[in-house]
Amino acid sequence: MPNLSLEYLIRPPKTKSTKPPLLILLHGYGSNEQDLFSFAEELPGELLIISARAPLSMGFGSYAWYTIHFDATDGKFSDIPEAINARETIARFIDEVIANYEVDTNNVFLLGFSQGTILSYAVAFNYPEKVQHVIALSGYINDELLPEKLIKEKYTHLDFYISHGTADQVLPVEWARKAPPLLEKLGIRYSYQEYPVGHGVAPQNFYSFNTWIQERI
């Protein structure tokens, strides 16, 4: 297994092909690469699946892409310099994966949960040439991680699947609801779903995005 800049798990394609579509999984704050990888076996067999571990260790098998300051006076506070660094790290990691594995560079998926979703949005908007499809679970678009200017023509090929729990007490559903208006303004295709759950992925949510992926490979 090639030694890349982030620790990762891999599920090779079950269906042999010369250039399989690539799916990169980005876990949430305080989790690790095992989390989202737990449902990798249920995802389409055509995919090469890579589950990346965030670089900041919180101890006891927990990792973060960037620090959240829970004691900030105005509530939760994201460390934006760290988040920008994480965005760049993920962008480089995509390049490393492509350099080390035979994949279809025209069919790259990012699947994020929570903090992983925030960064998936950020990578897609800053490096649209690197990805085509984003599955954004229980996250939101952080304006501070976007380019200063969003050029509509750069994003015509992007396609988003967005879902959120209506009872999410970690990241309010109102934050997720800000994504569709921006995507519409930029002419980006998207599917937006809400489920009556908290900060997690309901079984029907998994079925829904699994079908969405299958339709794009």
C-alpha positions in Angstrom: 0.0 0.0 0.0 1.6 3.3 -1.0 2.7 5.6 1.8 0.7 8.8 1.4 0.6 12.0 3.5 -2.5 10.9 5.4 -3.2 7.6 7.0 -5.9 5.8 5.2 -7.9 2.6 4.6 -8.6 1.2 1.2 -11.4 -1.0 -0.3 -10.3 -2.0 -3.8 -13.0 -2.2 -6.5 -15.0 -5.5 -6.4 -15.6 -5.1 -10.1 -12.4 -5.1 -12.1 -11.7 -2.2 -14.4 -8.7 -0.4 -15.7 -9.7 3.0 -14.2 -12.4 2.7 -11.5 -14.2 5.7 -10.1 -12.7 7.0 -6.9 -14.5 7.7 -3.6 -12.6 9.5 -0.8 -14.2 9.4 2.7 -13.6 12.3 5.1 -14.8 11.6 8.7 -16.1 14.1 11.2 -14.5 15.8 14.3 -13.4 13.4 17.0 -13.7 10.3 14.8 -11.3 8.3 12.6 -10.9 6.6 9.3 -12.7 3.5 10.5 -16.0 5.3 11.0 -17.3 6.0 7.5 -15.3 3.0 6.2 -17.7 0.8 8.2 -20.2 1.0 5.4 -17.7 0.8 2.5 -18.6 -2.8 1.8 -22.2 -1.7 1.1 -21.2 0.9 -1.5 -21.1 0.2 -5.2 -18.5 -2.5 -6.1 -17.2 -0.4 -9.0 -15.6 2.1 -6.7 -12.1 2.4 -5.3 -12.7 3.6 -1.8 -10.1 5.5 0.3 -11.0 6.5 3.9 -8.6 9.2 5.2 -7.6 9.9 8.8 -7.5 13.5 9.8 -4.1 14.7 10.9 -4.8 16.2 14.4 -4.8 13.5 17.2 -7.2 14.1 20.1 -6.1 10.9 21.8 -7.9 7.6 22.2 -8.3 7.0 18.5 -10.0 10.3 17.9 -8.9 12.8 15.2 -9.8 16.2 13.9 -9.2 18.1 10.7 -9.0 21.3 12.6 -9.6 22.6 16.2 -13.1 23.6 17.4 -12.9 26.0 20.4 -16.0 25.0 22.4 -15.2 27.6 25.1 -15.3 30.6 22.7 -17.4 33.5 23.9 -19.7 33.4 20.9 -20.2 29.7 20.9 -18.3 27.2 18.9 -15.3 28.7 17.1 -13.6 27.0 14.2 -9.8 27.5 13.9 -9.9 28.9 10.3 -6.1 28.8 9.6 -6.1 25.1 10.6 -9.2 24.5 8.5 -7.6 26.2 5.5 -4.5 24.0 6.1 -6.7 20.9 6.2 -8.4 21.9 3.0 -5.0 22.1 1.3 -3.9 18.8 2.8 -7.0 17.1 1.4 -6.5 18.7 -2.0 -2.9 17.3 -2.1 -4.1 14.0 -0.8 -6.4 13.6 -3.8 -3.5 14.3 -6.1 -1.4 11.6 -4.2 -4.2 9.0 -4.5 -4.5 9.7 -8.2 -0.7 9.5 -8.7 -0.5 6.2 -6.9 -3.7 4.4 -7.9 -5.2 3.9 -11.4 -8.5 5.8 -11.2 -10.9 7.6 -13.4 -10.0 11.2 -12.8 -13.3 12.3 -14.4 -15.3 10.4 -11.8 -14.0 11.4 -8.4 -16.4 11.5 -5.4 -15.9 13.1 -2.0 -18.1 11.9 0.9 -17.8 13.9 4.1 -19.6 13.8 7.4 -19.8 17.0 9.6 -16.3 18.5 9.6 -15.5 16.3 6.7 -18.4 17.8 4.8 -17.4 21.3 5.5 -14.0 20.5 4.0 -15.5 18.6 1.1 -17.4 21.8 0.1 -14.2 23.8 0.6 -12.2 21.5 -1.7 -14.9 21.4 -4.4 -15.2 25.2 -4.5 -11.4 25.9 -4.4 -10.3 23.0 -6.6 -13.3 22.1 -8.8 -10.9 20.5 -11.3 -10.1 17.7 -8.8 -13.7 16.4 -8.1 -17.0 15.9 -9.8 -19.4 14.6 -7.1 -19.8 15.6 -3.4 -21.9 13.8 -0.8 -22.3 16.3 2.0 -23.7 14.7 5.2 -24.6 16.7 8.3 -22.4 19.7 7.4 -22.6 23.2 5.9 -20.7 25.6 3.7 -18.3 27.7 5.7 -17.9 31.0 3.7 -14.4 31.5 5.3 -13.1 28.5 3.4 -14.4 29.5 0.0 -12.5 31.5 -2.7 -13.0 35.3 -2.6 -14.8 35.1 -5.9 -17.0 32.2 -7.1 -16.8 31.9 -10.8 -19.9 30.2 -12.1 -18.3 28.7 -15.2 -15.8 26.7 -13.0 -18.6 24.7 -11.3 -20.8 23.6 -14.2 -19.7 19.9 -13.8 -20.2 19.7 -10.0 -23.0 17.6 -8.5 -23.9 17.6 -4.8 -25.9 15.2 -2.6 -26.7 17.0 0.6 -28.5 15.6 3.7 -29.1 16.7 7.2 -31.0 15.7 10.3 -33.8 18.0 11.4 -33.0 17.2 15.0 -29.3 17.9 14.7 -28.1 19.6 17.9 -24.4 19.7 16.8 -24.8 21.6 13.5 -28.3 23.1 13.2 -30.3 22.1 10.1 -30.6 25.9 9.3 -26.9 25.9 8.5 -27.3 23.2 5.9 -30.3 24.9 4.3 -28.1 27.8 3.2 -26.4 25.5 0.7 -29.2 25.1 -1.9 -29.7 28.8 -2.6 -25.9 29.3 -3.2 -25.8 26.2 -5.5 -28.8 27.4 -7.4 -27.2 30.8 -7.9 -24.1 29.1 -9.3 -26.1 26.8 -11.5 -24.8 23.7 -9.7 -26.9 20.5 -9.7 -27.8 19.1 -6.3 -30.1 16.9 -4.3 -31.1 18.1 -0.9 -32.7 15.8 1.7 -33.7 16.1 5.4 -34.3 13.3 7.8 -35.9 13.2 11.3 -32.7 12.3 13.1 -29.9 14.0 15.0 -26.2 14.3 14.1 -26.0 11.0 12.2 -26.9 9.0 9.1 -30.3 7.3 9.1 -30.6 4.0 7.2 -32.9 5.6 4.6 -30.4 8.3 4.2 -27.7 5.8 3.5 -29.9 4.0 0.9 -30.7 7.4 -0.7 -27.1 8.5 -1.2 -25.9 5.0 -2.1 -28.5 5.0 -5.0 -27.3 8.6 -5.9 -23.7 7.3 -6.2 -24.7 4.2 -8.2 -26.5 6.4 -10.8 -23.2 8.3 -11.4 -20.8 5.5 -12.0 
